Amino acid sequence: MRSFFEKVWEEKGHIAWILFPLSLLYQAGWRAYLAIYQLKFKKAYTAKIPTICIGNCTAGGSGKTPFTLYLAEALIKRGHQVILSTSGYGSPRYHGATLAPEGSLAVKEWGDESTMFRELLPNLPLIVGHDRVAAAKVAEQNFPDATLLMDDGFQHLRFQADITLVIEPSLENDFCFPAGPYREPPELGAKRATRVLTYEEHIHPLPLEVTTISGEPFKKGTSVQALCAIGQPHRFINSLQTAGITVKYQKILPDHDPLLEGNLLSEFDSRIPLAVTAKDYVKLINHPDISRFKVAIVNYRVAPRDPESFLSWIESKIDELKKEKTPG
């Protein structure tokens, strides 16, 4: 069912227009929900520490997680204490909010994105769970001097982040669910956001990093097979080809697929390297057949086009927020 809608959402085709009346009903429901908070019938929670939400208005695949990785690394390098909130989608930790223990995480318990963050940034504290209010309270209690980064959560209206960065992909279909990929009308999201970041003007993908498990780079001209379970998988395939890596065969599964099937890799040729994203590799580590393959781990990052200007702006905002939130 999900793959059906993802195909529908690629363009404003006949099925999208047939579903458009349902999209209008969805929009009406969202506007009513948003009005509850805008008219102060309910008050959103604001954290006692600076919070930055990297979100989007679409269903997955905009690049918010790669941009969150970039921003976390950049702020840490600049001397900021950072803690990350991620939803743990599809895992037992999805409900509520839990401070993850130190060390490697089990993907079945903590989810693929949380586990990937821990592998790529092992010293970054993680709070896992969909409840962003609870996550903020955990952060306040345990890391009172930190800045909280939230990967996703822009539509979690119970929580009001101090800075909201919305990544807006260039899409032909701008309808809301179920006729299109938008969780909320893009014009409403743009009004709520601190800044809207588009690939045309503000952000861009960094050069693709493709390495072996031990960190050795794959050379251009290498042929691989591709397996992925992410949003917007065509970007993964296209980025490999742009990097000069030939994709001989590809298998695309729905975003967040657990990749547990025993015969998952049976159709792949073990003589040809298997290219997977870092997010998918954490699910494949313990697969019984993965040892037959030379694995190419693909790290996709998104960064500002003018990083110094953007990071200086973010730092100035963080400094202002710390002054406002420090008891005087």
Buried (B, 14 or more C-beta within 10 A) or exposed (E): EEEEBBEBBBEBBEBBEEBBEBBEEBBEEBEEBBEEBEEEEEEBEEBBBBBBBBBBBBBBBBBBBBBBBBBBBBBBEEEBEBBBBBBBBBBEBBEEBBBBEEEEBEBBBBBBBBBBBBBBBEEBBBBBBBBBBBBBBBBBEEBEEBBBBBBBBBBBBBBBBBBBBBBBBEBEBBBBBBBBBBBBBBEBBEEBBEBBBEBEEBBEBEEBBBBEEEEEEBEEEBEBBBBBBBBBBEBBBEBBEEBEBEBEBBBBBBBBBBBEEEEBBEEBEEEBBBBBBBBBBBBBEEBEBBEEBBBBBBBBBBBBEEEEEBBEBBBEBBEEBEEEBEEE
